[in-house]
Amino acid sequence: MQATRPEDLSGKVTPDAAPRPKKRPTPGRVVAWAALILFTVITLFPFVWMLRTAFSSNDALYTDPTSFLPVGFSWGGFERVFGLQSTEEAIAQGGSGAQLNFWLYLRNSVIVATGITVCQVLFSGMAAYAFSRLHWRGRNLVFSIFLLSLMVPAIFTFLPNFLLIKELGLIDTLLGIMLPTMFMTPFAIFFLRQFFMTVPVEIEEAAYLDGVSKARAFFTVILPMNTGPIATISILTYINAWNDYMWPLMVSYTDSSRVLNVALGTFRAQAPQTGPDWVGLMAATIVAALPMLLLFSVFARRIVASIAFTGIK
C-alpha cells in the first residue's frame, strides 16, 4: 500500500509530514560545483581535440587551427590505420605515406596484455594467500618490504631490467616485454590479500578435514569465493599492460615484437608538405584506446567498489 501523509481533522497536512525545504546554494557549494565542472572540462578537452583532429584532413587542418569541429571532414586517418589507403592516396591527403601494420601490432598487444594478466594474477594470488593464510616467521616483515616497493618509481627499475633481459637474450621479443611484470606486483598482492583475509577460516578448516591440501584449498575455496576481486585486478592489470609505453619502447626494435602503443609513432614521420601525419596519429590513438575505454566503462562500478573495500584512498 502507498503511504499517505498524516492529516488533522481539518484535512490539512500536519507540519511534521510537510516536505523539507530545498537547500539554498551556499558560496562553498557554488565554488565546489564550479571547480568540478572546470576539472571535467580540462579532463575531456584532450579527447575532444583528439576526435576533432582524427576526423579532419591534413591538408585543411592548418587552415582553421582554433575550430573545435573537424576541418575538412575525412575518414582518411582511419583508412590509413587499417591499411585501406595506398601510399599515393595517403600523400595526396597530406599524410606522410607511412603504413601501420595494425593487425600485427594488435596481435602483439593482445598477447602481451593477456600473458601479463594471466600470470600476474595467478602468482600474485598465490603470494597473497601466503601472506593472508599461512603462518611463517618474518611474514609481516616481508609483506612490509613488498609494500615499501610501491614507493620506488618504475623508471628506477628500467635499467636493471633491461640489462637482465639483454643477458637472457630476450631483447626484441614479446617475452622480454612481459617478463618484468609477468609474475607479481606489490599492488596486486596487497589488493588480493585484503579480500582473502575476509574469508572465514572455518571454511578452510572444513576443507582440511575432508583431506584437502592447502594448494587445493587455494584453488577450490579461496579463488571461487573471490571471483569479484580477481576479476577487478585482472581488468586493472590488463589496462596497465595495454597502456604501457616506455618499457616496450626500450625492448622492441622490429615489427615482430612491437606493440600497438609503440607503433603509433609510425605516423610521426615527416610528410613532404604538412609535416607529421597528425590525423593518422590521432585516429590510431583512438583505435588503440577504444578497447580499454569500453572495458573500463563496463566494469567501472565493480572496480571502484572493490578498491574502496580494500581501504585504498
N, C-alpha and C positions, 0 to 999 in steps of 0.2 A: 504494500500500500504506500502511496505517496504521502510524505509527511506534510502537515499543514501548520501554519503559524498559529500560535495561541492567540485567542481574541477575548476581549472582555464582553460584558453584556450588551454594550452599545454597538458591537461589531467592529470596533477599531482594533488595530494590531497593537499589542502590548509593546512597551519600549524595549524590553529585553529581546524581543523577536525581530526588531527592526533591522534592516540591512546596515552593515557597517559603512561608515562614510569612506570614500576613496581617499587614499593618502595624497596629500599635495606634494608636488615635486619640490624637493629641497635643493639648495645650491650644490650640496655634495652629490646628490643623486644625478643632477644635471651634468656635473663635471665628469662623473664616472661614466655615464652613457656617452658623453661626447668623446672621452678618451677611448672607450671601447669601439665606437664607430670609426674613429681615426685609425686605431690599430688594425681594424678589419680592412679598411681601405688600403692601408700601406701593405698589408699581407697579400691582398688579392691583386694589387696593381701589377706585379711582375707576371702573373698568369694571364691577365687581360692583355698586357703588351705582347706576351708570347703568342697568344692566339691571333692578335691583330697582325703580327709580323708573318706568322705561318700562312695566313690566307691572303697575303699581299703578293705583289710581283716585284722581283728585284729591280727591274727597270724603273718602276714607278715608286719604289719605296722611299727614295730620297727626294721625291718631288713634294711630299707633304709629310715631313717628319714628326709633326705635332698631332696628327689625327689619331683618334682612338679607334677609328674604323679601318678595315683593310683598305689599302691603297692599290687599286688595280686588282680587284679580287681574282684569285687564281688558285687552282689546285696543283700547280706545278711543283711546289715544295714537297707535297706528299707523294706525287708521282715519282720524284727523284728518290725519295726514301725507299719506295718499294721497287725501284728499278724499272719503272714503266716508261721512262724517258731515255732517249738516246743522248749521247754526248752533244750532238749538234743541237738538239732541241733544248737541252739544259743551258747551253751557252747562249742560244737565241733568246731565252727568257731572262738572261742576266745572271745565270748561275755559273759556277766555276767549272762545270763539266765533270766534277768528281762523282763517282758512283758509290753507293753504300750497299754492301752485300748484307742486306737486312736480315735475311733468314738465317744465315750462318752466324751472325752476331747474336741474334735472338736465341738460337740453339745454345751457344756458349753461355749466355747469361742464365738461361733456364737450368743448364747442367750445374753451373757454379752455385747458383742460389739454392737449388734443390739439394745438392750434395752437402753444402754447409748446414742447411736447416736440419736435415735428417740426422746427420752425425752429431751436430752440436746439441740438439735437443735430447738425443739418446744419452750421450756421455754426460751432459750437464745434469740430466735426470738421475743418473746413477750416482754422481757426486753429491747431488742434493739429498738423495736417500741416505747416503753415508753420513752426511752432516746432521740429518734430522732424526735418524732412527738408530744408527749403530753407535755404540759407546766404546771409545778408544782414547788412549792417553794423547793429549795435545789436540783434541778435536776442535775446541773453541779457538785455540791459538792459530791453527791452520786456517780456520774459517775467517778469522780476523785478517790474516795475511791476504787471503783472497779478496776480501772487501777493500783492503788498502790498495790493492792493484787497480781498483776502479779510479783512483786518483792519478794514475800515470797516463799522460796523454798518449794517444795511439801513435803519434808521429815519432815518439821516442823509440818505439819498437820496430820501426821500418827498417833501419839499417841492420840490426842483428838478424831480423827475419830474412832480409834479402841475402845476407851472407850465408845463412843456413840453407836457404832454398838453392843458392848457387852451388854450395858444396854437395848438395844432394842431386844436382843435375836436373832440377825441375824448373829452370828458367824457361819462359815461353811455353808453359804447359798449363792446362786447366787445373791439374792437381797442385801446381805451385801457387796458383791464386787461392785455392781453397784451404791449403794446409794450415796457415797461421791461425785461422778462426774455425777450424773444422771440428775440433774436439770439445772444447768447452769455453765458456766465458764467465767471469765472476758475476755479471748481472743475471745471466740465466740460472746459475746455481742459486743465488740469493732468491730470485723470483720463485723458483720451484720449491725451494726449501720452506718458504713461508707457508705454502699450501700443504706440503707433505706433513708438516707439524700439526695440522688441524685434523688429520685422520686419526680416529680413536685407536689407541694401542690395542684395545681388546679385540679389534677385528683381526689384526695381525696375529695375536696370540691364539685366537681360534684357528687360524690357518696353520700355525705351527703345530697345534695339537693334532691336526689331520696329516701331519708328516710333510708339510710344505717347507721347502728350504727358503732362505732369505732371498735368494735370487728369484725364485719362482714367486714369492710373495710380492716382490717389486713389480713383476710383470702382470700378475693376476689380481693383485689387490690395490696397490698404490696407484699404478697408472690408470686403470679403469675408473677409479674414484676421483681422478684429477684430469679428466679429459678437457674441461674448460680451460684451466690454466695452461695445459700443454698446447692446446690449440692457439691460445693467445701468444705464448712465447714463440711458437712456430711462425706465426704471422709476422711478429716483430723481427724475428731473425731473418725471415725471407726478405722483408722490405729492406733491412740494413744491408744484406748481402747483394741485393739487386742494385741498390743505390751507391754501393761502394765505387769509388773512382781512383783514389790515389794509389792504392796497392796494386790493382790490376794494371794501372798505367806503368808502374815500375817494373812489373814482371813480364808483361806480354809485349811482344815486338812484331808478331806477324798475325795475319788473319786467322790462323788456326786456333789461337788462344785469345783473341781479342774479344772482349765483351761489348755489349751494346753501348754502355755509357762511354767507354773509351773511344769507340768507333764514331761517336758524334763529331769528333774533331775533324773528320774527313771533310765536312762542309766548310771548314775554315780556310780551305785552300783559296788562294787569291784568284779571282776571276779577272779576265783581261780588262773589263770596263768598270765593274761595280765593286771590286774587292771581294771580301768573303761572302759566301752564299748564306746570308743570314736567314733568308726564307727557308731554305732547306734545313739549316741547323735547328731553327725553331720547330719546324714540322717534325723532324726526327726526335727532338726533345719531348714533344707532346706524345708521340707514339711510344717512346721509351717509358714515360711517366704514367701513361694511362692505365696499364695493368695494376700498378701499385696504388693508384688513386682509387680504382674500383675495389681492389681488395680491402683497402683501409676503410672505405665508405661503408662496405657491407658489414665489417666486423668492428667498427669503431666503438660501439657501445660495449661490446664484450671486452675489448682491450682496456678501455677506461675503467670499467668496473673491476677488472682483475688487478690492474695496477693500483687502484685505490684500496683494494683489500690488503695488499702487501704492506701498506703504510708508507709507500714512496711518495714524497712530496716534490 
